[in-house]
Amino acid sequence: EPEVTQTPSHQVTQMGQEVILRCVPISNHLYFYWYRQILGQKVEFLVSFYNNEISEKSEIFDDQFSVERPDGSNFTLKIRSTKLEDSAMYFCASSLTGNTEAFFGQGTRLTVV
Amino acid sequence: TQLLEQSPQFLSIQEGENLTVYCNSSSVFSSLQWYRQEPGEGPVLLVTVVTGGEVKKLKRLTFQFGDARKDSSLHITAAQTGDTGLYLCAGLYDKVIFGPGTSLSVIP
């Protein structure tokens, strides 16, 4: 069964460092998303991406964040200068269209120290 | 802003009992999904409901979408310890918007 895969599963980084979280969406899906879940809190939308550009982003997705689809299969989230409060689970998701259900990866646990 | 509320926030029941969790919003959604999330893992899609009034069954789980497409419920019959987890409702409105979740604990 097709699935969304994310790497790494856990990343520890020092405050101020750049991190890149990687995702391989389901191959025929056209819409890609990043979500964040701080420990004990709800899953929050960060950004959606379609046709090689951001289609929507939340207020969390500030200038420190960027997304890219560098090739036909990967979808990445970059945090330029990590802060302690960026520590969270980051989930990638993809959907066939913008109005069909999204399928989520297993997440990357980011710990900023 | 589309907001989803879920109740109860926490639920602890004995194995074999029935339970219902609720999801409510002031917004109309084109569809609504229920996900289950285990600690440290991603949300796993259980079901999508699209039509107002729709009822879907998945073994012991029954999902209902309200007539106005603003609310939904998840009913579990004869809960098992394997049902323990965080149940998230999510509305689809150009993107998936999650509710805060109901944390279910089924005690043997």
Interface residues (C-beta under 8 A of the other chain):
Chain A: V4 Q6 Y33 Y35 K42 V43 E44 F45 S48 S55 E56 M89 F91 A93 G98 N99 T100 E101 A102 F103 F104 G105 Q106 G107 R109
Chain B: S30 S31 Q33 Y35 Q37 G40 E41 G42 P43 V44 L45 T48 L88 L92 D94 K95 V96 I97 F98 G99 P100 G101
